[in-house]
Amino acid sequence: MKSVSTTELQGMLSEKPQILDVREPYEFKNGHIPGAKNLPLAKVGTFTGQGPVYVICQSGMRSSSATKQLTKMGVEAINVNGGMNQWRGAVK
């Protein structure tokens, strides 16, 4: 499984990468990476976009699961290690 650190993702933000936040809506509303789309883990199977997509959650567990599922669906998915717990960039 492909993965990046939160620091690596932060360095890519100027390129407007596609970021998929797989936390629950209430977690997403409490703070997320600007530009990220919210799609809870339970609904990842409904994702219809194209990759590459950077997948993030709170700690890295749900995003790891979602990344595996998206990869099986043929989407180029990259897990963000450490999740929002490790994120030091801006939040919305």
C-alpha positions as CSV (number, residue, x, y, z in Angstrom):
1,M,0.0,0.0,0.0
2,K,1.3,3.4,-0.9
3,S,1.5,5.9,1.9
4,V,2.8,9.4,2.7
5,S,3.4,11.3,5.9
6,T,1.3,14.3,6.9
7,T,4.4,16.5,6.3
8,E,4.7,15.2,2.8
9,L,1.0,15.8,2.1
10,Q,1.2,19.3,3.6
11,G,4.0,20.1,1.1
12,M,1.7,19.1,-1.8
13,L,-1.2,21.3,-0.8
14,S,-0.3,24.0,-3.4
15,E,-0.9,21.3,-6.1
16,K,-4.5,20.8,-4.8
17,P,-4.3,17.0,-4.3
18,Q,-7.6,15.1,-3.9
19,I,-7.9,14.4,-0.2
20,L,-10.6,12.0,1.1
21,D,-11.3,12.2,4.8
22,V,-12.9,8.9,5.9
23,R,-13.9,10.1,9.5
24,E,-17.5,10.5,10.6
25,P,-19.2,13.8,9.7
26,Y,-19.1,15.1,13.3
27,E,-15.3,14.5,13.3
28,F,-14.9,16.2,10.0
29,K,-16.8,19.3,11.2
30,N,-14.5,19.6,14.2
31,G,-11.6,20.3,11.9
32,H,-10.3,19.0,8.5
33,I,-7.7,19.8,5.9
34,P,-9.0,22.6,3.7
35,G,-10.3,21.2,0.4
36,A,-10.7,17.6,1.8
37,K,-13.9,15.8,0.9
38,N,-15.7,13.8,3.7
39,L,-16.7,10.2,2.9
40,P,-17.1,8.1,6.0
41,L,-15.3,4.7,5.9
42,A,-18.7,2.8,5.7
43,K,-19.4,4.6,2.4
44,V,-16.0,4.3,0.8
45,G,-17.5,1.7,-1.6
46,T,-19.6,4.4,-3.2
47,F,-16.5,6.5,-4.2
48,T,-16.7,7.3,-7.9
49,G,-13.7,9.6,-8.4
50,Q,-10.4,9.0,-10.1
51,G,-7.0,8.7,-8.3
52,P,-4.6,9.7,-7.1
53,V,-6.5,10.2,-3.8
54,Y,-4.9,10.8,-0.4
55,V,-6.9,9.1,2.3
56,I,-6.9,10.4,5.9
57,C,-8.7,9.7,9.1
58,Q,-8.0,10.5,12.8
59,S,-5.1,8.1,13.5
60,G,-4.4,6.1,10.3
61,M,-6.4,2.9,11.0
62,R,-9.6,3.8,9.1
63,S,-7.6,5.4,6.2
64,S,-5.5,2.2,5.9
65,S,-8.7,0.1,5.6
66,A,-10.2,2.6,3.1
67,T,-7.0,2.8,1.0
68,K,-7.0,-1.0,0.7
69,Q,-10.7,-1.0,-0.3
70,L,-10.2,1.8,-2.9
71,T,-7.1,0.0,-4.3
72,K,-9.2,-3.1,-4.8
73,M,-11.8,-0.9,-6.7
74,G,-9.0,0.2,-9.1
75,V,-8.5,3.6,-7.6
76,E,-4.9,4.9,-7.0
77,A,-5.2,5.5,-3.3
78,I,-2.5,6.7,-0.9
79,N,-2.8,6.4,2.8
80,V,-1.8,9.3,5.0
81,N,0.2,7.9,7.9
82,G,-0.7,9.2,11.4
83,G,-3.9,10.9,10.3
84,M,-5.2,14.1,11.7
85,N,-3.4,13.3,15.0
86,Q,-0.1,14.0,13.2
87,W,-1.4,16.9,11.0
88,R,0.3,20.2,11.8
89,G,-1.1,22.3,8.9
90,A,-4.1,24.5,8.6
91,V,-7.5,23.1,9.4
92,K,-10.9,24.4,8.4
